[in-house]
Amino acid sequence: MIVAGTGHRDLRDRDWIAAETEKALIDMGASLVYTGMASGFDLLLAKTAWGLGIPFIATKPWRGHKPRRADVYDYERALELAQEVVNVSPSNDYPGAWAYVQRNRYMVDHAEGVLGVLEAGKTGGTYNCIKYASGKMPIRIIDPLMKEVFKIEKEA
């Protein structure tokens, strides 16, 4: 299964999320992973996929996208290890918040399932990405706040 990943930048209980991400990728039968290259879950997903031997595509929202200073090593390493790097927007400068929406839609449109880290009650880009995929494909949600993992099946 081709899996698109989405999740928060600031992670609560990173070790638990990493373990659940590994289990979910195996359980979903991930054969290829799209990761959005943001700090937090996106880079953790790239590292986890690589560690499991699952190829991944680094999906940058725009060509000039850069990581947070603390994540430069993980970001550059993900770019090196990626099977492919996709720049959803060709812009070298920040084109606007819409670029994140376009990146998320690109990943979902090229996937067969979604793996997301979404805390109960959170809204924003992760929530909107999952909402966009809802009904189109199976979704696996890792909720570090409630310490649960659940599935949302594709509508018939």
N, CA, C and O atoms as a GROMACS GRO file, in nm:
protein
  624
    1MET      N    1   0.084  -0.119   0.000
    1MET     CA    2   0.000   0.000   0.000
    1MET      C    3   0.088   0.125   0.000
    1MET      O    4   0.188   0.130   0.071
    2ILE      N    5   0.051   0.222  -0.079
    2ILE     CA    6   0.120   0.352  -0.080
    2ILE      C    7   0.055   0.438   0.027
    2ILE      O    8  -0.066   0.460   0.025
    3VAL      N    9   0.137   0.486   0.120
    3VAL     CA   10   0.087   0.557   0.238
    3VAL      C   11   0.135   0.702   0.240
    3VAL      O   12   0.254   0.729   0.223
    4ALA      N   13   0.041   0.794   0.259
    4ALA     CA   14   0.075   0.935   0.280
    4ALA      C   15   0.074   0.961   0.429
    4ALA      O   16  -0.016   0.916   0.500
    5GLY      N   17   0.174   1.034   0.478
    5GLY     CA   18   0.183   1.064   0.620
    5GLY      C   19   0.154   1.210   0.648
    5GLY      O   20   0.191   1.298   0.570
    6THR      N   21   0.088   1.234   0.760
    6THR     CA   22   0.060   1.371   0.804
    6THR      C   23   0.061   1.373   0.956
    6THR      O   24   0.019   1.276   1.020
    7GLY      N   25   0.109   1.482   1.014
    7GLY     CA   26   0.112   1.487   1.160
    7GLY      C   27   0.163   1.619   1.211
    7GLY      O   28   0.207   1.706   1.135
    8HIS      N   29   0.157   1.633   1.341
    8HIS     CA   30   0.195   1.757   1.407
    8HIS      C   31   0.345   1.778   1.406
    8HIS      O   32   0.423   1.683   1.398
    9ARG      N   33   0.384   1.903   1.413
    9ARG     CA   34   0.526   1.938   1.421
    9ARG      C   35   0.580   1.914   1.562
    9ARG      O   36   0.689   1.859   1.580
   10ASP      N   37   0.503   1.954   1.661
   10ASP     CA   38   0.544   1.934   1.800
   10ASP      C   39   0.482   1.803   1.849
   10ASP      O   40   0.359   1.790   1.856
   11LEU      N   41   0.567   1.708   1.882
   11LEU     CA   42   0.519   1.575   1.918
   11LEU      C   43   0.524   1.551   2.068
   11LEU      O   44   0.624   1.578   2.134
   12ARG      N   45   0.415   1.501   2.120
   12ARG     CA   46   0.403   1.459   2.259
   12ARG      C   47   0.438   1.310   2.262
   12ARG      O   48   0.380   1.233   2.186
   13ASP      N   49   0.531   1.270   2.346
   13ASP     CA   50   0.570   1.129   2.362
   13ASP      C   51   0.623   1.069   2.232
   13ASP      O   52   0.567   0.974   2.178
   14ARG      N   53   0.732   1.127   2.184
   14ARG     CA   54   0.794   1.090   2.057
   14ARG      C   55   0.827   0.940   2.046
   14ARG      O   56   0.807   0.881   1.940
   15ASP      N   57   0.877   0.880   2.153
   15ASP     CA   58   0.914   0.738   2.148
   15ASP      C   59   0.790   0.650   2.126
   15ASP      O   60   0.796   0.554   2.049
   16TRP      N   61   0.680   0.683   2.192
   16TRP     CA   62   0.555   0.607   2.174
   16TRP      C   63   0.506   0.624   2.030
   16TRP      O   64   0.464   0.527   1.968
   17ILE      N   65   0.511   0.746   1.978
   17ILE     CA   66   0.468   0.772   1.840
   17ILE      C   67   0.556   0.693   1.742
   17ILE      O   68   0.504   0.635   1.646
   18ALA      N   69   0.686   0.692   1.764
   18ALA     CA   70   0.777   0.618   1.675
   18ALA      C   71   0.743   0.469   1.674
   18ALA      O   72   0.739   0.408   1.567
   19ALA      N   73   0.719   0.412   1.790
   19ALA     CA   74   0.685   0.270   1.799
   19ALA      C   75   0.552   0.241   1.729
   19ALA      O   76   0.540   0.141   1.657
   20GLU      N   77   0.454   0.326   1.749
   20GLU     CA   78   0.323   0.307   1.686
   20GLU      C   79   0.330   0.329   1.535
   20GLU      O   80   0.258   0.264   1.460
   21THR      N   81   0.416   0.420   1.492
   21THR     CA   82   0.434   0.445   1.349
   21THR      C   83   0.492   0.322   1.282
   21THR      O   84   0.446   0.280   1.176
   22GLU      N   85   0.592   0.262   1.345
   22GLU     CA   86   0.652   0.141   1.291
   22GLU      C   87   0.548   0.030   1.280
   22GLU      O   88   0.537  -0.035   1.176
   23LYS      N   89   0.472   0.009   1.387
   23LYS     CA   90   0.367  -0.095   1.385
   23LYS      C   91   0.265  -0.068   1.274
   23LYS      O   92   0.225  -0.159   1.202
   24ALA      N   93   0.223   0.059   1.262
   24ALA     CA   94   0.121   0.094   1.163
   24ALA      C   95   0.170   0.072   1.020
   24ALA      O   96   0.097   0.018   0.937
   25LEU      N   97   0.293   0.111   0.991
   25LEU     CA   98   0.347   0.092   0.856
   25LEU      C   99   0.352  -0.057   0.820
   25LEU      O  100   0.320  -0.096   0.708
   26ILE      N  101   0.392  -0.139   0.916
   26ILE     CA  102   0.397  -0.284   0.893
   26ILE      C  103   0.256  -0.338   0.874
   26ILE      O  104   0.230  -0.412   0.780
   27ASP      N  105   0.165  -0.300   0.964
   27ASP     CA  106   0.027  -0.349   0.959
   27ASP      C  107  -0.044  -0.305   0.831
   27ASP      O  108  -0.126  -0.380   0.776
   28MET      N  109  -0.015  -0.185   0.783
   28MET     CA  110  -0.078  -0.134   0.661
   28MET      C  111  -0.016  -0.195   0.535
   28MET      O  112  -0.069  -0.178   0.425
   29GLY      N  113   0.096  -0.264   0.551
   29GLY     CA  114   0.164  -0.321   0.436
   29GLY      C  115   0.223  -0.214   0.346
   29GLY      O  116   0.219  -0.224   0.224
   30ALA      N  117   0.280  -0.110   0.409
   30ALA     CA  118   0.335   0.004   0.333
   30ALA      C  119   0.447  -0.041   0.241
   30ALA      O  120   0.543  -0.105   0.284
   31SER      N  121   0.433  -0.008   0.113
   31SER     CA  122   0.535  -0.040   0.014
   31SER      C  123   0.606   0.087  -0.034
   31SER      O  124   0.714   0.081  -0.092
   32LEU      N  125   0.544   0.202  -0.007
   32LEU     CA  126   0.598   0.332  -0.041
   32LEU      C  127   0.531   0.434   0.049
   32LEU      O  128   0.412   0.423   0.077
   33VAL      N  129   0.608   0.534   0.095
   33VAL     CA  130   0.556   0.634   0.187
   33VAL      C  131   0.583   0.773   0.131
   33VAL      O  132   0.693   0.802   0.083
   34TYR      N  133   0.482   0.859   0.136
   34TYR     CA  134   0.498   1.001   0.105
   34TYR      C  135   0.509   1.075   0.237
   34TYR      O  136   0.424   1.059   0.324
   35THR      N  137   0.612   1.156   0.253
   35THR     CA  138   0.628   1.237   0.373
   35THR      C  139   0.643   1.383   0.334
   35THR      O  140   0.708   1.415   0.235
   36GLY      N  141   0.581   1.472   0.412
   36GLY     CA  142   0.573   1.614   0.378
   36GLY      C  143   0.691   1.701   0.416
   36GLY      O  144   0.690   1.821   0.389
   37MET      N  145   0.792   1.643   0.479
   37MET     CA  146   0.920   1.709   0.509
   37MET      C  147   0.913   1.822   0.612
   37MET      O  148   1.007   1.901   0.623
   38ALA      N  149   0.804   1.833   0.687
   38ALA     CA  150   0.799   1.932   0.796
   38ALA      C  151   0.865   1.872   0.920
   38ALA      O  152   0.884   1.751   0.930
   39SER      N  153   0.900   1.957   1.013
   39SER     CA  154   0.955   1.912   1.140
   39SER      C  155   0.851   1.826   1.211
   39SER      O  156   0.732   1.835   1.180
   40GLY      N  157   0.895   1.745   1.303
   40GLY     CA  158   0.802   1.663   1.380
   40GLY      C  159   0.775   1.530   1.313
   40GLY      O  160   0.867   1.456   1.278
   41PHE      N  161   0.645   1.500   1.296
   41PHE     CA  162   0.607   1.368   1.247
   41PHE      C  163   0.660   1.337   1.107
   41PHE      O  164   0.700   1.224   1.080
   42ASP      N  165   0.661   1.435   1.017
   42ASP     CA  166   0.706   1.408   0.880
   42ASP      C  167   0.848   1.353   0.877
   42ASP      O  168   0.875   1.255   0.807
   43LEU      N  169   0.937   1.414   0.951
   43LEU     CA  170   1.076   1.366   0.952
   43LEU      C  171   1.090   1.236   1.029
   43LEU      O  172   1.172   1.151   0.993
   44LEU      N  173   1.010   1.218   1.134
   44LEU     CA  174   1.009   1.092   1.207
   44LEU      C  175   0.959   0.979   1.116
   44LEU      O  176   1.011   0.868   1.121
   45LEU      N  177   0.860   1.008   1.034
   45LEU     CA  178   0.807   0.910   0.940
   45LEU      C  179   0.912   0.869   0.837
   45LEU      O  180   0.927   0.751   0.807
   46ALA      N  181   0.985   0.965   0.784
   46ALA     CA  182   1.091   0.934   0.688
   46ALA      C  183   1.195   0.842   0.751
   46ALA      O  184   1.236   0.743   0.691
   47LYS      N  185   1.235   0.875   0.872
   47LYS     CA  186   1.335   0.795   0.943
   47LYS      C  187   1.283   0.653   0.971
   47LYS      O  188   1.358   0.556   0.958
   48THR      N  189   1.157   0.642   1.008
   48THR     CA  190   1.098   0.512   1.038
   48THR      C  191   1.085   0.428   0.912
   48THR      O  192   1.118   0.309   0.912
   49ALA      N  193   1.038   0.489   0.804
   49ALA     CA  194   1.026   0.415   0.677
   49ALA      C  195   1.162   0.364   0.634
   49ALA      O  196   1.177   0.248   0.597
   50TRP      N  197   1.261   0.451   0.637
   50TRP     CA  198   1.396   0.411   0.597
   50TRP      C  199   1.447   0.296   0.684
   50TRP      O  200   1.506   0.201   0.633
   51GLY      N  201   1.425   0.307   0.815
   51GLY     CA  202   1.469   0.202   0.906
   51GLY      C  203   1.404   0.067   0.879
   51GLY      O  204   1.463  -0.038   0.905
   52LEU      N  205   1.281   0.070   0.826
   52LEU     CA  206   1.210  -0.053   0.792
   52LEU      C  207   1.240  -0.100   0.649
   52LEU      O  208   1.193  -0.206   0.607
   53GLY      N  209   1.319  -0.022   0.576
   53GLY     CA  210   1.349  -0.058   0.438
   53GLY      C  211   1.237  -0.025   0.341
   53GLY      O  212   1.232  -0.080   0.231
   54ILE      N  213   1.148   0.064   0.380
   54ILE     CA  214   1.037   0.106   0.294
   54ILE      C  215   1.080   0.233   0.221
   54ILE      O  216   1.115   0.331   0.286
   55PRO      N  217   1.077   0.234   0.089
   55PRO     CA  218   1.113   0.356   0.016
   55PRO      C  219   1.015   0.469   0.048
   55PRO      O  220   0.897   0.446   0.073
   56PHE      N  221   1.067   0.592   0.045
   56PHE     CA  222   0.979   0.706   0.071
   56PHE      C  223   1.009   0.819  -0.025
   56PHE      O  224   1.119   0.831  -0.079
   57ILE      N  225   0.907   0.901  -0.046
   57ILE     CA  226   0.919   1.018  -0.132
   57ILE      C  227   0.911   1.142  -0.045
   57ILE      O  228   0.814   1.162   0.029
   58ALA      N  229   1.014   1.225  -0.054
   58ALA     CA  230   1.020   1.352   0.021
   58ALA      C  231   0.940   1.455  -0.058
   58ALA      O  232   0.980   1.497  -0.166
   59THR      N  233   0.826   1.494  -0.004
   59THR     CA  234   0.734   1.584  -0.074
   59THR      C  235   0.743   1.722  -0.011
   59THR      O  236   0.679   1.750   0.090
   60LYS      N  237   0.824   1.808  -0.073
   60LYS     CA  238   0.843   1.944  -0.022
   60LYS      C  239   0.731   2.034  -0.074
   60LYS      O  240   0.694   2.026  -0.191
   61PRO      N  241   0.677   2.120   0.012
   61PRO     CA  242   0.567   2.207  -0.033
   61PRO      C  243   0.611   2.307  -0.140
   61PRO      O  244   0.532   2.344  -0.226
   62TRP      N  245   0.736   2.350  -0.136
   62TRP     CA  246   0.793   2.435  -0.240
   62TRP      C  247   0.942   2.408  -0.246
   62TRP      O  248   1.003   2.360  -0.151
   63ARG      N  249   1.001   2.439  -0.362
   63ARG     CA  250   1.142   2.407  -0.388
   63ARG      C  251   1.236   2.462  -0.280
   63ARG      O  252   1.326   2.391  -0.236
   64GLY      N  253   1.215   2.585  -0.237
   64GLY     CA  254   1.304   2.647  -0.140
   64GLY      C  255   1.273   2.616   0.006
   64GLY      O  256   1.330   2.679   0.095
   65HIS      N  257   1.184   2.523   0.032
   65HIS     CA  258   1.145   2.488   0.170
   65HIS      C  259   1.267   2.447   0.251
   65HIS      O  260   1.351   2.370   0.204
   66LYS      N  261   1.277   2.498   0.373
   66LYS     CA  262   1.388   2.468   0.464
   66LYS      C  263   1.335   2.419   0.598
   66LYS      O  264   1.222   2.452   0.636
   67PRO      N  265   1.414   2.341   0.669
   67PRO     CA  266   1.372   2.290   0.800
   67PRO      C  267   1.397   2.391   0.912
   67PRO      O  268   1.466   2.492   0.893
   68ARG      N  269   1.339   2.361   1.029
   68ARG     CA  270   1.377   2.435   1.150
   68ARG      C  271   1.525   2.408   1.174
   68ARG      O  272   1.577   2.303   1.135
   69ARG      N  273   1.593   2.502   1.236
   69ARG     CA  274   1.737   2.486   1.262
   69ARG      C  275   1.770   2.354   1.332
   69ARG      O  276   1.870   2.289   1.299
   70ALA      N  277   1.687   2.316   1.428
   70ALA     CA  278   1.714   2.194   1.505
   70ALA      C  279   1.700   2.067   1.421
   70ALA      O  280   1.748   1.961   1.460
   71ASP      N  281   1.634   2.077   1.307
   71ASP     CA  282   1.605   1.959   1.225
   71ASP      C  283   1.687   1.951   1.097
   71ASP      O  284   1.658   1.868   1.011
   72VAL      N  285   1.786   2.035   1.082
   72VAL     CA  286   1.864   2.040   0.957
   72VAL      C  287   1.924   1.903   0.923
   72VAL      O  288   1.913   1.859   0.809
   73TYR      N  289   1.985   1.835   1.019
   73TYR     CA  290   2.047   1.706   0.991
   73TYR      C  291   1.944   1.605   0.942
   73TYR      O  292   1.964   1.542   0.838
   74ASP      N  293   1.833   1.589   1.016
   74ASP     CA  294   1.731   1.492   0.978
   74ASP      C  295   1.670   1.526   0.842
   74ASP      O  296   1.643   1.436   0.762
   75TYR      N  297   1.650   1.652   0.815
   75TYR     CA  298   1.593   1.698   0.688
   75TYR      C  299   1.686   1.665   0.571
   75TYR      O  300   1.644   1.606   0.472
   76GLU      N  301   1.812   1.702   0.586
   76GLU     CA  302   1.910   1.676   0.478
   76GLU      C  303   1.928   1.526   0.457
   76GLU      O  304   1.941   1.480   0.343
   77ARG      N  305   1.929   1.451   0.565
   77ARG     CA  306   1.943   1.305   0.555
   77ARG      C  307   1.823   1.244   0.484
   77ARG      O  308   1.839   1.154   0.402
   78ALA      N  309   1.703   1.294   0.514
   78ALA     CA  310   1.582   1.245   0.447
   78ALA      C  311   1.589   1.274   0.297
   78ALA      O  312   1.551   1.190   0.216
   79LEU      N  313   1.637   1.392   0.261
   79LEU     CA  314   1.650   1.424   0.118
   79LEU      C  315   1.748   1.330   0.049
   79LEU      O  316   1.725   1.288  -0.064
   80GLU      N  317   1.858   1.296   0.118
   80GLU     CA  318   1.957   1.203   0.062
   80GLU      C  319   1.902   1.062   0.044
   80GLU      O  320   1.931   0.996  -0.055
   81LEU      N  321   1.823   1.017   0.141
   81LEU     CA  322   1.775   0.878   0.143
   81LEU      C  323   1.646   0.857   0.064
   81LEU      O  324   1.609   0.743   0.036
   82ALA      N  325   1.578   0.965   0.030
   82ALA     CA  326   1.450   0.954  -0.040
   82ALA      C  327   1.466   0.890  -0.176
   82ALA      O  328   1.566   0.911  -0.245
   83GLN      N  329   1.368   0.812  -0.213
   83GLN     CA  330   1.366   0.753  -0.347
   83GLN      C  331   1.349   0.863  -0.450
   83GLN      O  332   1.401   0.854  -0.561
   84GLU      N  333   1.277   0.967  -0.411
   84GLU     CA  334   1.250   1.080  -0.501
   84GLU      C  335   1.220   1.202  -0.415
   84GLU      O  336   1.168   1.190  -0.304
   85VAL      N  337   1.252   1.319  -0.467
   85VAL     CA  338   1.215   1.445  -0.401
   85VAL      C  339   1.120   1.518  -0.496
   85VAL      O  340   1.153   1.543  -0.612
   86VAL      N  341   1.002   1.552  -0.444
   86VAL     CA  342   0.902   1.624  -0.522
   86VAL      C  343   0.888   1.764  -0.464
   86VAL      O  344   0.869   1.780  -0.343
   87ASN      N  345   0.897   1.865  -0.549
   87ASN     CA  346   0.869   2.003  -0.509
   87ASN      C  347   0.731   2.037  -0.565
   87ASN      O  348   0.716   2.058  -0.685
   88VAL      N  349   0.631   2.042  -0.478
   88VAL     CA  350   0.493   2.063  -0.525
   88VAL      C  351   0.480   2.200  -0.591
   88VAL      O  352   0.412   2.213  -0.693
   89SER      N  353   0.542   2.301  -0.535
   89SER     CA  354   0.547   2.433  -0.598
   89SER      C  355   0.692   2.459  -0.641
   89SER      O  356   0.785   2.426  -0.567
   90PRO      N  357   0.713   2.517  -0.758
   90PRO     CA  358   0.848   2.544  -0.804
   90PRO      C  359   0.913   2.667  -0.738
   90PRO      O  360   1.028   2.698  -0.767
   91SER      N  361   0.840   2.735  -0.653
   91SER     CA  362   0.889   2.859  -0.592
   91SER      C  363   1.010   2.836  -0.502
   91SER      O  364   1.016   2.738  -0.428
   92ASN      N  365   1.106   2.927  -0.511
   92ASN     CA  366   1.220   2.922  -0.418
   92ASN      C  367   1.190   2.997  -0.289
   92ASN      O  368   1.254   2.973  -0.187
   93ASP      N  369   1.092   3.086  -0.294
   93ASP     CA  370   1.051   3.164  -0.176
   93ASP      C  371   0.917   3.112  -0.126
   93ASP      O  372   0.839   3.053  -0.201
   94TYR      N  373   0.892   3.135   0.003
   94TYR     CA  374   0.766   3.091   0.064
   94TYR      C  375   0.649   3.149  -0.015
   94TYR      O  376   0.632   3.270  -0.021
   95PRO      N  377   0.567   3.061  -0.076
   95PRO     CA  378   0.458   3.110  -0.160
   95PRO      C  379   0.329   3.143  -0.083
   95PRO      O  380   0.240   3.208  -0.138
   96GLY      N  381   0.320   3.099   0.043
   96GLY     CA  382   0.200   3.121   0.122
   96GLY      C  383   0.153   2.990   0.183
   96GLY      O  384   0.197   2.882   0.144
   97ALA      N  385   0.063   3.002   0.280
   97ALA     CA  386   0.015   2.884   0.353
   97ALA      C  387  -0.052   2.781   0.261
   97ALA      O  388  -0.055   2.662   0.293
   98TRP      N  389  -0.106   2.826   0.150
   98TRP     CA  390  -0.172   2.735   0.056
   98TRP      C  391  -0.078   2.624   0.008
   98TRP      O  392  -0.123   2.517  -0.031
   99ALA      N  393   0.053   2.650   0.010
   99ALA     CA  394   0.149   2.550  -0.038
   99ALA      C  395   0.144   2.422   0.047
   99ALA      O  396   0.163   2.312  -0.005
  100TYR      N  397   0.117   2.438   0.177
  100TYR     CA  398   0.106   2.320   0.263
  100TYR      C  399  -0.020   2.240   0.228
  100TYR      O  400  -0.017   2.116   0.230
  101VAL      N  401  -0.127   2.309   0.197
  101VAL     CA  402  -0.252   2.242   0.157
  101VAL      C  403  -0.229   2.166   0.027
  101VAL      O  404  -0.270   2.051   0.014
  102GLN      N  405  -0.165   2.230  -0.070
  102GLN     CA  406  -0.137   2.166  -0.198
  102GLN      C  407  -0.046   2.045  -0.180
  102GLN      O  408  -0.066   1.942  -0.245
  103ARG      N  409   0.054   2.057  -0.093
  103ARG     CA  410   0.143   1.943  -0.067
  103ARG      C  411   0.064   1.826  -0.009
  103ARG      O  412   0.081   1.712  -0.053
  104ASN      N  413  -0.022   1.853   0.088
  104ASN     CA  414  -0.101   1.747   0.150
  104ASN      C  415  -0.193   1.680   0.048
  104ASN      O  416  -0.206   1.557   0.046
  105ARG      N  417  -0.257   1.760  -0.035
  105ARG     CA  418  -0.346   1.704  -0.137
  105ARG      C  419  -0.267   1.620  -0.239
  105ARG      O  420  -0.314   1.515  -0.283
  106TYR      N  421  -0.150   1.667  -0.274
  106TYR     CA  422  -0.066   1.592  -0.367
  106TYR      C  423  -0.036   1.453  -0.308
  106TYR      O  424  -0.048   1.352  -0.377
  107MET      N  425   0.004   1.450  -0.182
  107MET     CA  426   0.039   1.322  -0.120
  107MET      C  427  -0.082   1.229  -0.115
  107MET      O  428  -0.072   1.112  -0.150
  108VAL      N  429  -0.197   1.281  -0.071
  108VAL     CA  430  -0.318   1.199  -0.062
  108VAL      C  431  -0.359   1.151  -0.201
  108VAL      O  432  -0.397   1.035  -0.218
  109ASP      N  433  -0.352   1.239  -0.300
  109ASP     CA  434  -0.392   1.201  -0.436
  109ASP      C  435  -0.303   1.093  -0.497
  109ASP      O  436  -0.344   1.027  -0.593
  110HIS      N  437  -0.184   1.075  -0.443
  110HIS     CA  438  -0.092   0.973  -0.492
  110HIS      C  439  -0.084   0.851  -0.400
  110HIS      O  440  -0.002   0.762  -0.421
  111ALA      N  441  -0.169   0.847  -0.298
  111ALA     CA  442  -0.163   0.740  -0.198
  111ALA      C  443  -0.286   0.649  -0.205
  111ALA      O  444  -0.384   0.677  -0.272
  112GLU      N  445  -0.274   0.539  -0.132
  112GLU     CA  446  -0.385   0.444  -0.117
  112GLU      C  447  -0.434   0.439   0.027
  112GLU      O  448  -0.536   0.376   0.056
  113GLY      N  449  -0.362   0.505   0.118
  113GLY     CA  450  -0.398   0.510   0.258
  113GLY      C  451  -0.323   0.623   0.325
  113GLY      O  452  -0.224   0.673   0.272
  114VAL      N  453  -0.371   0.664   0.443
  114VAL     CA  454  -0.310   0.775   0.517
  114VAL      C  455  -0.278   0.729   0.658
  114VAL      O  456  -0.357   0.661   0.723
  115LEU      N  457  -0.159   0.768   0.704
  115LEU     CA  458  -0.119   0.748   0.843
  115LEU      C  459  -0.098   0.886   0.902
  115LEU      O  460  -0.017   0.964   0.853
  116GLY      N  461  -0.173   0.917   1.009
  116GLY     CA  462  -0.162   1.050   1.068
  116GLY      C  463  -0.143   1.047   1.218
  116GLY      O  464  -0.192   0.957   1.286
  117VAL      N  465  -0.072   1.147   1.268
  117VAL     CA  466  -0.062   1.170   1.411
  117VAL      C  467  -0.147   1.293   1.438
  117VAL      O  468  -0.112   1.404   1.399
  118LEU      N  469  -0.259   1.270   1.505
  118LEU     CA  470  -0.356   1.377   1.530
  118LEU      C  471  -0.405   1.365   1.673
  118LEU      O  472  -0.467   1.266   1.711
  119GLU      N  473  -0.376   1.467   1.752
  119GLU     CA  474  -0.424   1.468   1.890
  119GLU      C  475  -0.572   1.502   1.894
  119GLU      O  476  -0.620   1.583   1.814
  120ALA      N  477  -0.643   1.440   1.986
  120ALA     CA  478  -0.786   1.466   2.003
  120ALA      C  479  -0.810   1.616   2.017
  120ALA      O  480  -0.743   1.684   2.096
  121GLY      N  481  -0.903   1.666   1.941
  121GLY     CA  482  -0.941   1.807   1.952
  121GLY      C  483  -0.857   1.903   1.870
  121GLY      O  484  -0.891   2.021   1.863
  122LYS      N  485  -0.749   1.856   1.808
  122LYS     CA  486  -0.663   1.945   1.730
  122LYS      C  487  -0.726   1.976   1.594
  122LYS      O  488  -0.797   1.893   1.537
  123THR      N  489  -0.698   2.093   1.545
  123THR     CA  490  -0.740   2.131   1.411
  123THR      C  491  -0.614   2.173   1.336
  123THR      O  492  -0.504   2.158   1.387
  124GLY      N  493  -0.630   2.225   1.216
  124GLY     CA  494  -0.515   2.272   1.140
  124GLY      C  495  -0.486   2.183   1.021
  124GLY      O  496  -0.572   2.108   0.976
  125GLY      N  497  -0.362   2.192   0.971
  125GLY     CA  498  -0.324   2.123   0.850
  125GLY      C  499  -0.337   1.972   0.856
  125GLY      O  500  -0.382   1.910   0.760
  126THR      N  501  -0.298   1.911   0.967
  126THR     CA  502  -0.309   1.766   0.981
  126THR      C  503  -0.455   1.724   0.977
  126THR      O  504  -0.491   1.630   0.906
  127TYR      N  505  -0.538   1.793   1.053
  127TYR     CA  506  -0.682   1.764   1.054
  127TYR      C  507  -0.740   1.779   0.913
  127TYR      O  508  -0.817   1.694   0.868
  128ASN      N  509  -0.704   1.887   0.845
  128ASN     CA  510  -0.758   1.911   0.711
  128ASN      C  511  -0.711   1.807   0.610
  128ASN      O  512  -0.787   1.769   0.520
  129CYS      N  513  -0.588   1.760   0.624
  129CYS     CA  514  -0.536   1.654   0.536
  129CYS      C  515  -0.616   1.526   0.556
  129CYS      O  516  -0.656   1.462   0.458
  130ILE      N  517  -0.640   1.489   0.680
  130ILE     CA  518  -0.718   1.369   0.710
  130ILE      C  519  -0.861   1.384   0.661
  130ILE      O  520  -0.920   1.290   0.608
  131LYS      N  521  -0.918   1.502   0.678
  131LYS     CA  522  -1.053   1.529   0.630
  131LYS      C  523  -1.059   1.514   0.478
  131LYS      O  524  -1.155   1.459   0.424
  132TYR      N  525  -0.957   1.564   0.408
  132TYR     CA  526  -0.951   1.553   0.262
  132TYR      C  527  -0.948   1.407   0.217
  132TYR      O  528  -1.010   1.371   0.117
  133ALA      N  529  -0.876   1.323   0.290
  133ALA     CA  530  -0.863   1.181   0.256
  133ALA      C  531  -0.982   1.097   0.301
  133ALA      O  532  -1.004   0.987   0.250
  134SER      N  533  -1.058   1.150   0.395
  134SER     CA  534  -1.168   1.074   0.455
  134SER      C  535  -1.269   1.029   0.350
  134SER      O  536  -1.315   1.108   0.267
  135GLY      N  537  -1.303   0.901   0.356
  135GLY     CA  538  -1.398   0.843   0.264
  135GLY      C  539  -1.335   0.792   0.136
  135GLY      O  540  -1.394   0.709   0.067
  136LYS      N  541  -1.214   0.841   0.104
  136LYS     CA  542  -1.148   0.801  -0.020
  136LYS      C  543  -1.059   0.678  -0.002
  136LYS      O  544  -1.037   0.601  -0.095
  137MET      N  545  -1.008   0.661   0.120
  137MET     CA  546  -0.910   0.556   0.145
  137MET      C  547  -0.904   0.525   0.294
  137MET      O  548  -0.952   0.604   0.375
  138PRO      N  549  -0.846   0.411   0.331
  138PRO     CA  550  -0.832   0.381   0.473
  138PRO      C  551  -0.734   0.479   0.540
  138PRO      O  552  -0.634   0.521   0.482
  139ILE      N  553  -0.766   0.512   0.664
  139ILE     CA  554  -0.685   0.607   0.741
  139ILE      C  555  -0.654   0.544   0.876
  139ILE      O  556  -0.741   0.484   0.939
  140ARG      N  557  -0.531   0.560   0.919
  140ARG     CA  558  -0.488   0.514   1.052
  140ARG      C  559  -0.448   0.638   1.130
  140ARG      O  560  -0.364   0.716   1.083
  141ILE      N  561  -0.505   0.658   1.247
  141ILE     CA  562  -0.476   0.774   1.331
  141ILE      C  563  -0.404   0.730   1.457
  141ILE      O  564  -0.449   0.640   1.528
  142ILE      N  565  -0.292   0.794   1.484
  142ILE     CA  566  -0.218   0.774   1.609
  142ILE      C  567  -0.246   0.898   1.693
  142ILE      O  568  -0.212   1.010   1.654
  143ASP      N  569  -0.308   0.879   1.809
  143ASP     CA  570  -0.343   0.991   1.897
  143ASP      C  571  -0.258   0.981   2.024
  143ASP      O  572  -0.290   0.903   2.114
  144PRO      N  573  -0.150   1.061   2.033
  144PRO     CA  574  -0.063   1.052   2.150
  144PRO      C  575  -0.125   1.110   2.277
  144PRO      O  576  -0.081   1.077   2.387
  145LEU      N  577  -0.224   1.195   2.264
  145LEU     CA  578  -0.290   1.252   2.381
  145LEU      C  579  -0.374   1.146   2.452
  145LEU      O  580  -0.368   1.132   2.574
  146MET      N  581  -0.452   1.071   2.375
  146MET     CA  582  -0.539   0.968   2.430
  146MET      C  583  -0.471   0.831   2.437
  146MET      O  584  -0.527   0.736   2.490
  147LYS      N  585  -0.349   0.822   2.381
  147LYS     CA  586  -0.272   0.697   2.377
  147LYS      C  587  -0.354   0.586   2.310
  147LYS      O  588  -0.370   0.476   2.363
  148GLU      N  589  -0.404   0.618   2.190
  148GLU     CA  590  -0.478   0.518   2.116
  148GLU      C  591  -0.448   0.530   1.967
  148GLU      O  592  -0.407   0.635   1.917
  149VAL      N  593  -0.468   0.419   1.898
  149VAL     CA  594  -0.453   0.413   1.754
  149VAL      C  595  -0.584   0.358   1.700
  149VAL      O  596  -0.634   0.257   1.749
  150PHE      N  597  -0.639   0.424   1.601
  150PHE     CA  598  -0.765   0.374   1.545
  150PHE      C  599  -0.767   0.388   1.394
  150PHE      O  600  -0.690   0.464   1.335
  151LYS      N  601  -0.860   0.312   1.333
  151LYS     CA  602  -0.872   0.308   1.187
  151LYS      C  603  -1.003   0.372   1.145
  151LYS      O  604  -1.105   0.362   1.214
  152ILE      N  605  -0.998   0.438   1.031
  152ILE     CA  606  -1.117   0.487   0.964
  152ILE      C  607  -1.115   0.420   0.827
  152ILE      O  608  -1.025   0.442   0.746
  153GLU      N  609  -1.214   0.338   0.803
  153GLU     CA  610  -1.216   0.261   0.677
  153GLU      C  611  -1.267   0.347   0.561
  153GLU      O  612  -1.337   0.446   0.581
  154LYS      N  613  -1.231   0.307   0.442
  154LYS     CA  614  -1.278   0.371   0.320
  154LYS      C  615  -1.428   0.345   0.306
  154LYS      O  616  -1.476   0.235   0.335
  155GLU      N  617  -1.500   0.448   0.262
  155GLU     CA  618  -1.644   0.430   0.240
  155GLU      C  619  -1.667   0.341   0.120
  155GLU      O  620  -1.592   0.346   0.023
  156ALA      N  621  -1.770   0.261   0.126
  156ALA     CA  622  -1.801   0.168   0.016
  156ALA      C  623  -1.858   0.240  -0.105
  156ALA      O  624  -1.890   0.177  -0.206
   0.00000   0.00000   0.00000
